[in-house]
Every structure is written in C-alpha cells, then in structure tokens.
Amino acid sequence: MYIRTIDWKNNKIRLIDQTKLPRKLAYLDIDNLKNLWQAIKIMQVRGAPALGAAAGLGMYLGIKDYPGSDWSGFSRRLNKAAGYIASSRPTARNLFWGIERICRIAENNKKQLIPKIKKIILSEAKKIMREDMVSCRKIGACGAKLLKDSSTVLTICNAGILATIDYGTALGVIYRAKEEGKKIKVFSCETRPLLQGARLSVWELHQKGVDVTMIADNTAAWLMRNGEIDAVIAGADRIAANGDSANKIGTLNLAILCKYHKIPFYIAAPKSTFDLKIKNGHSIEIEMRKAEEVSKILLKKDIAPFGVKVLNPAFDVTPHQLISALITDRGVIRRPYFKNIRKILEREKCV
C-alpha cells in the first residue's frame, strides 16, 4: 500500500488527518491559512519533515490571493503569513526551515512581477516535498547498514511515512532494511499521551508488512533487560550543533535505558532538522501542551480527577553523550558531534 502524507491537489493542500487513524484513513483539503494553522496545532499533520512541507505550502496559501503588484505590500503579506504559521508549534525546526526557505526564495526574486513570484513560491514548496522523498530514502540507505539481519528495533512516537511525505526517517531505516531482504522485528512504544506510536507507527508498519508489536511505554526496560532489543531508533524535531536532540517526550528515557543496557541508540533525521545556530539542547524551546491530552484518553475519556494539575511537555532533549550516532541524509554522524555534524552535513550524498 502506497501512503502519502501531504500533497498539493486542485490548488489545495491535501493531507492525511492523523487524528482519525487508525480507525479511518481520511484526508483533509485545506485552502486557507487558518485551517492549516489549526491542522498543525491539533496535529492532524505532524512530524518534522511533514511540517516543513506544510509550512512551505502554507506560505503559498498566505499570499496566493494578494491583489497588489508592489513588492513592499507583498512582502508584508508574506511576513504576516510566516509569523502566523510559526506560532502554531515552537519546537520542530523543519517548520521554521520551510518558512525561511520560502521567504528567502521570494527575496531573491523580488524584482520579478508579483504573479511570477507567486509561481516561484509554489514551485519551491513542491520542491520541498520532492526533496524530502529523496532525503528520507537516503536516510534509510545510510541507517540500514547499521542493522543486521534478524535485528529487533525499538522505536517511539512516529518517525515514519506519516511524519514525512511518503517514507520516513527512523522507520525509513526499517523499510530500507526490509527492502534489502533483512528480517527486522519492531517494538513500537505506544507513546503517551496522544499514542502516536500505537495509532500511527503500528498502523503504517502493519500496512507495510513489517513484523511489529505494540508495547506500553513502560515495557521498554523489561524488554531490554531480557535481551530482546538490538537497537533503538528515534526521529528528531530539532538537533543542536553539538548533537543534542529534541524528540517526543519519553525519548530521553529510552536513551538512558540504552546506556545502562549497552544498546545502540540512534537518532534519524534529515539535514533540515539540524539547527546549527543553537549550541546545545538547553536553547531548544519545548512545547507545552494542554492538560486534557494527559487527563483524558485521546481528549475523550477522563482518567484523572477534574481540575487536577497536569504537566504536559510535548518533547524532551536527549544529550549527545547518550546518542550512538545520528543517521542523516548525508551519512552517519558519530562523535565528536560538534565537529562532525558540520563536516558531514556538507556532503551532497550518503556515503
């Protein structure tokens, strides 16, 4: 089954509504910025690379109906759209990368007529999607080399097709290993509180014919102690210059467990997820989400007393010292990260 998370169809953004999975595969057609902002906020679309594509297409939605012919007015409209999209979620680097990329291409073509600039922006947004499709397959090719035949991999949240355009980062490694004929078994953490591991990763892995078993988040240590995990692979929403990596809350737990049990812990992400302006993870803003995500099951059934205090950070940061390697579309990066990240990201291909 071919699955595509986000696309441009009939002058609208078409995306899978991930809040409906796994019970229903439903699509949203979005033709205005307000609806896109809402889709990002409530995670109908999510995952760092997918958010980069959504941001690029969203920037076009923000300016496509601009009636004027002057650059100054057009630029103000573009910057307004950029600020609005950026306010949806703060942690994923790719969201801001997509915005910045569109702003840059517009600035570079500001002497063109406004209708021409609009076409250039849409073309660039489509290019972001095409590049992600290639990038994820490079990540898969680089990462598959780290997995032996009959390996068992643990993952958290969803860093697969549904977090990208059509392949995945962490799960892309598994898909590539399977394509190479390796027998890979996967354990997927449910990923409280919104259950992206259970609802999304298990769904797409099952659709792709991968041997997957869902576990409660607090089962990971038991599996590791029993020698049933060969590697952990997670995605990332933002990676600092020293290799510190922000990912779904609970990722740090797994990294600490891997250190104790001497299991490789990998982060898989494209070049666009790296934020080299940030020296370390202390500078990564962590999104705090509403209490109901924790106090209710999928925002529906109460599981805690009404009015109880809730802390709900969406992400945590894994220090680079706990990461065995960073799997990227330019190659596998190992320590020392601060030096090797810059060196390897300059490559044009995975080696």
VENJO-V800854 format. One record per residue. RES is the residue in three letters. SS is DSSP state (alpha for helix, beta for strand, coil for the rest). PSI is psi in whole degrees, -180 to 180 (999 if undefined). Layout:
BEGIN
RES | SS | PSI
RES | SS | PSI
END
This chain:
BEGIN
MET | coil | 125
TYR | coil | 129
ILE | coil | 130
ARG | coil | 125
THR | coil | -42
ILE | beta | 143
ASP | beta | 171
TRP | beta | 112
LYS | beta | 130
ASN | coil | 44
ASN | coil | 28
LYS | beta | 158
ILE | beta | 122
ARG | beta | 125
LEU | beta | 153
ILE | beta | 131
ASP | coil | 100
GLN | coil | -12
THR | coil | -15
LYS | coil | -19
LEU | coil | 149
PRO | coil | 0
ARG | coil | -27
LYS | coil | 132
LEU | coil | 102
ALA | coil | 151
TYR | beta | 149
LEU | beta | 139
ASP | beta | 115
ILE | beta | 126
ASP | coil | 12
ASN | coil | 157
LEU | alpha | -36
LYS | alpha | -45
ASN | alpha | -34
LEU | alpha | -44
TRP | alpha | -45
GLN | alpha | -41
ALA | alpha | -38
ILE | alpha | -44
LYS | alpha | -44
ILE | coil | 8
MET | coil | 37
GLN | coil | -31
VAL | coil | 138
ARG | coil | 176
GLY | coil | 130
ALA | alpha | -55
PRO | alpha | -39
ALA | alpha | -36
LEU | alpha | -32
GLY | alpha | -42
ALA | alpha | -42
ALA | alpha | -39
ALA | alpha | -44
GLY | alpha | -47
LEU | alpha | -36
GLY | alpha | -36
MET | alpha | -37
TYR | alpha | -42
LEU | alpha | -35
GLY | alpha | -20
ILE | alpha | -7
LYS | coil | -28
ASP | coil | 12
TYR | coil | 124
PRO | coil | -15
GLY | coil | 176
SER | coil | 8
ASP | coil | 140
TRP | alpha | -40
SER | alpha | -46
GLY | alpha | -40
PHE | alpha | -42
SER | alpha | -40
ARG | alpha | -41
ARG | alpha | -41
LEU | alpha | -45
ASN | alpha | -34
LYS | alpha | -44
ALA | alpha | -40
ALA | alpha | -46
GLY | alpha | -38
TYR | alpha | -48
ILE | alpha | -42
ALA | alpha | -25
SER | coil | -6
SER | coil | -48
ARG | coil | 136
PRO | coil | -17
THR | coil | -42
ALA | coil | 117
ARG | alpha | -39
ASN | alpha | -32
LEU | alpha | -48
PHE | alpha | -35
TRP | alpha | -43
GLY | alpha | -43
ILE | alpha | -49
GLU | alpha | -37
ARG | alpha | -42
ILE | alpha | -42
CYS | alpha | -39
ARG | alpha | -43
ILE | alpha | -33
ALA | alpha | -44
GLU | alpha | -40
ASN | alpha | -17
ASN | coil | 23
LYS | coil | -17
LYS | coil | -9
GLN | coil | 164
LEU | coil | 150
ILE | alpha | -44
PRO | alpha | -36
LYS | alpha | -41
ILE | alpha | -40
LYS | alpha | -44
LYS | alpha | -38
ILE | alpha | -40
ILE | alpha | -46
LEU | alpha | -40
SER | alpha | -40
GLU | alpha | -39
ALA | alpha | -41
LYS | alpha | -35
LYS | alpha | -38
ILE | alpha | -42
MET | alpha | -45
ARG | alpha | -42
GLU | alpha | -38
ASP | alpha | -39
MET | alpha | -41
VAL | alpha | -44
SER | alpha | -45
CYS | alpha | -35
ARG | alpha | -31
LYS | alpha | -41
ILE | alpha | -46
GLY | alpha | -44
ALA | alpha | -41
CYS | alpha | -45
GLY | alpha | -32
ALA | alpha | -26
LYS | coil | -20
LEU | coil | -9
LEU | coil | 129
LYS | coil | 163
ASP | coil | 140
SER | coil | 23
SER | coil | 151
THR | beta | 123
VAL | beta | 137
LEU | beta | 139
THR | beta | 165
ILE | coil | 153
CYS | coil | -147
ASN | coil | 112
ALA | coil | 49
GLY | coil | -147
ILE | alpha | -44
LEU | alpha | -11
ALA | alpha | -2
THR | coil | -152
ILE | coil | -51
ASP | coil | 17
TYR | coil | -54
GLY | coil | 163
THR | coil | -80
ALA | alpha | -46
LEU | alpha | -23
GLY | alpha | -34
VAL | alpha | -42
ILE | alpha | -43
TYR | alpha | -42
ARG | alpha | -42
ALA | alpha | -40
LYS | alpha | -42
GLU | alpha | -30
GLU | coil | -1
GLY | coil | 4
LYS | coil | 141
LYS | coil | 109
ILE | coil | 131
LYS | beta | 140
VAL | beta | 136
PHE | beta | 127
SER | beta | 119
CYS | beta | 140
GLU | coil | -36
THR | coil | 73
ARG | coil | 151
PRO | coil | -15
LEU | coil | 4
LEU | coil | 40
GLN | alpha | -31
GLY | alpha | -45
ALA | alpha | -47
ARG | alpha | -36
LEU | alpha | -55
SER | alpha | -47
VAL | alpha | -39
TRP | alpha | -52
GLU | alpha | -36
LEU | alpha | -41
HIS | alpha | -42
GLN | alpha | -32
LYS | coil | 4
GLY | coil | 23
VAL | coil | 141
ASP | beta | 101
VAL | beta | 140
THR | beta | 127
MET | beta | 141
ILE | beta | 156
ALA | coil | 149
ASP | alpha | -39
ASN | alpha | 15
THR | alpha | -13
ALA | alpha | -46
ALA | alpha | -38
TRP | alpha | -44
LEU | alpha | -43
MET | alpha | -44
ARG | alpha | -34
ASN | coil | 5
GLY | coil | 26
GLU | coil | -1
ILE | coil | 127
ASP | coil | -27
ALA | beta | 154
VAL | beta | 131
ILE | beta | 125
ALA | beta | 163
GLY | coil | -166
ALA | coil | 150
ASP | coil | -25
ARG | beta | 135
ILE | beta | 126
ALA | beta | 171
ALA | coil | -25
ASN | coil | 3
GLY | coil | -9
ASP | coil | 134
SER | beta | 127
ALA | beta | 131
ASN | beta | -180
LYS | beta | 140
ILE | coil | 132
GLY | coil | -16
THR | alpha | -41
LEU | alpha | -41
ASN | alpha | -48
LEU | alpha | -39
ALA | alpha | -41
ILE | alpha | -42
LEU | alpha | -39
CYS | alpha | -41
LYS | alpha | -44
TYR | alpha | -41
HIS | alpha | 4
LYS | coil | 50
ILE | coil | 135
PRO | beta | 135
PHE | beta | 117
TYR | beta | 146
ILE | beta | 131
ALA | beta | 124
ALA | coil | 152
PRO | coil | 169
LYS | alpha | -35
SER | alpha | -14
THR | alpha | -15
PHE | beta | 136
ASP | beta | 90
LEU | coil | -4
LYS | coil | -17
ILE | coil | 122
LYS | coil | -40
ASN | coil | 177
GLY | alpha | -15
HIS | alpha | -22
SER | alpha | 0
ILE | coil | 123
GLU | coil | 129
ILE | coil | 123
GLU | coil | 129
MET | beta | 126
ARG | coil | 171
LYS | coil | 153
ALA | coil | -33
GLU | alpha | -24
GLU | alpha | -28
VAL | alpha | -40
SER | alpha | -11
LYS | beta | 156
ILE | beta | 115
LEU | coil | 41
LEU | coil | 17
LYS | coil | -58
LYS | beta | 124
ASP | beta | 135
ILE | coil | 9
ALA | coil | 158
PRO | coil | 143
PHE | coil | 132
GLY | coil | -1
VAL | coil | 146
LYS | coil | 140
VAL | coil | 137
LEU | coil | 125
ASN | coil | 70
PRO | beta | 137
ALA | coil | -23
PHE | beta | 161
ASP | beta | 171
VAL | beta | 124
THR | beta | 120
PRO | coil | 147
HIS | alpha | -25
GLN | alpha | -22
LEU | alpha | -2
ILE | coil | 123
SER | coil | -38
ALA | beta | 156
LEU | beta | 121
ILE | beta | 115
THR | beta | 175
ASP | coil | 1
ARG | coil | -9
GLY | beta | 176
VAL | beta | 123
ILE | beta | 128
ARG | coil | 174
ARG | coil | 151
PRO | coil | 125
TYR | alpha | -42
PHE | alpha | -37
LYS | alpha | -47
ASN | alpha | -27
ILE | alpha | -51
ARG | alpha | -39
LYS | alpha | -48
ILE | alpha | -31
LEU | alpha | -15
GLU | coil | -13
ARG | coil | 152
GLU | coil | -12
LYS | coil | 163
CYS | coil | 128
VAL | coil | 999
END
